[in-house]
Amino acid sequence: MAVTIKDVAKAAGVSYSTVSRALNGIGSGNSERRQKILKIAEEMGYMPNQAAISLKLSRSYNIGLYFSTISKMSSPYVLHEVLMGVYSITGSQYNVVVKGIDMHKPGTLNPSFFDGIIVLSQRNEDILFIEEVHEKDLPMVIICRTVFYDAPNVTTDEAEAMGKAMDLLIENGHRKICVIEGNANLDSTKERRKGWRVSMLRHGLDPDVVPVYHGDYRYTSGYRATYQILAQEERPTAILCYNDEMAFGARNAIYEHGLTVPGDISLTGFDNWDLSGYANMKLTTVERNMGEIAKEGTRVLLRRLEEGIVDNSRIYLENKLVIRETVRDLTR
């Protein structure tokens, strides 16, 4: 009986798809694992089926864009910016298939359907999907989060970025500061929390006394949290928001109370949303350019697919503070 790929896979202790890709020279280059598989195949007398090889070598020209979650996406802005960034690099050469990791059934990823995968990771739970992609030997890039895994990462330092926003408030004399956080389950929330707390400690202030209100990165949560803030006996001089969308909700709640920004309450956001410089509020914010992150991640993936360049480095794009008109200087 002829030796099959499945026989080789069993002998090598790897998956069927890994052997197939190694035999066809896809994705593995001259790695030690590929050489081991080729040696085992030769020793077992494996004879490739030429028709099957031709079929396997045909590319799908599909790229999977997997978000941590689609149904509970932190903001439509993030989804839009990432999609536009990916499309601007792939052009018409690839089909981009958008899916949610939270809706993926483990073990069902079909490696023949994708040439590569872009993972926008925001949760620790995503590692199970990342491991499945890696096991099936699919080229992959992880964006928006640092994951210590054998794959390239493209992101920004969100803790440093949020620290810049808090630094600005403190340096402008603000001490009565409230914080409106995002979704507690996302790594972005944890990193941003770390950032403003480190900033306060650096300035000799106690972060544990800062009132923190919970939101979900959406406009309504910023609006509601601000109503809670303004219902307290002591009014803050500034509100630090975890994204621009919540900051716009906060702004409208402040106006409905007959107050002004920044005359009565200063505001900062995060992301540098398209509308941040408009809508009658030129918002001071931190720019984390999701479009550029997506573009760079796509470039890294296409270099792997088109040129065979494997680069598992961690790339941190610069973030910057965008100072507009919503932070009042109390030191004057």
Secondary structure as UniProt FT lines:
FT   HELIX           5..12
FT   HELIX           16..23
FT   TURN            24..25
FT   TURN            29..30
FT   HELIX           32..44
FT   HELIX           50..57
FT   STRAND          62..67
FT   TURN            71..72
FT   HELIX           76..90
FT   TURN            91..92
FT   STRAND          95..100
FT   HELIX           101..103
FT   TURN            106..107
FT   TURN            111..113
FT   STRAND          116..120
FT   HELIX           124..126
FT   HELIX           127..135
FT   TURN            136..137
FT   STRAND          140..143
FT   STRAND          153..155
FT   HELIX           158..171
FT   TURN            172..173
FT   STRAND          177..181
FT   TURN            184..185
FT   HELIX           187..202
FT   TURN            203..204
FT   HELIX           207..209
FT   STRAND          212..214
FT   HELIX           219..230
FT   STRAND          238..241
FT   HELIX           244..256
FT   TURN            257..258
FT   TURN            261..264
FT   STRAND          266..268
FT   TURN            274..277
FT   TURN            279..280
FT   STRAND          284..287
FT   HELIX           290..307
FT   STRAND          314..316
FT   STRAND          320..322
FT   TURN            330..331
//
